[in-house]
Amino acid sequence: MHRARDTARELAWLFKGVMGENAYQTYLDHYERSHAGGDPMTEREFWRDRTDRQDANPEGRCC
């Protein structure tokens, strides 16, 4: 039973990574390690910035 639950968690984590759902948490982890002082972007600001950057540089996407 535990193995099935662990496998399901790992698959969910993988799927979220592929879909980009964990991008904000990844950003927070990086910010905490790399930037001293200051506040990180809010989640809303992060997603707005990410969308704006993707729109300005569409060559990295397939669609």
N, C-alpha and C positions, 0 to 999 in steps of 0.2 A: 504494500500500500504506500509506504513512504517513497519507494523508488518511483512509482507512477506519479506521485505528487511532485517529487523533485524534477522528474523529466518534464512535466507540464510547466513548471516554473522556468526551467531552462529554455524551453521552446518559446514561452511568452517573452522572456528577456531577449532572445534572439530576434523574434518577430518585431518587437518594439525597436530594437537597434536598426534593423533593416528599414523599417518605416520611418525612422527618425523621431519616434515619440520620446526617446530618452535624451534628446539633444539638449534640452534645458538643464537637466541634471548633469550631463557631461560638461556643459559650460560652467555650471556652478563649481564642480569639482576642479576643473582647470583654473578657474578664477581664484579659488581658495589657495591653490598651490603656487600660482604664478604672480599674483598681484597683492602687494602689501597695501593695506588701507583702502579706503573708498568702499562704496557699495556696488555690488554687481547690478546689472540690469534686472528689472522685474521680469517676471515670466512674460507678461504682455509686451514689454519693450523688446525682449529677446526675440520673440516670434515675429514682431514687426520688422526688426532689423534683419533677421534671417530672410524673411520674404523679400524685403527690399533688395538685399544683396543678390538673391537668386534671380530676381527680375532684371537687375542691372547686368548680371553675368550669366545668361542662359546657357552658355556652352557646356556647363557641367551637368545638364539634365537631358534626359531623353525626350521629354515632352514639353 
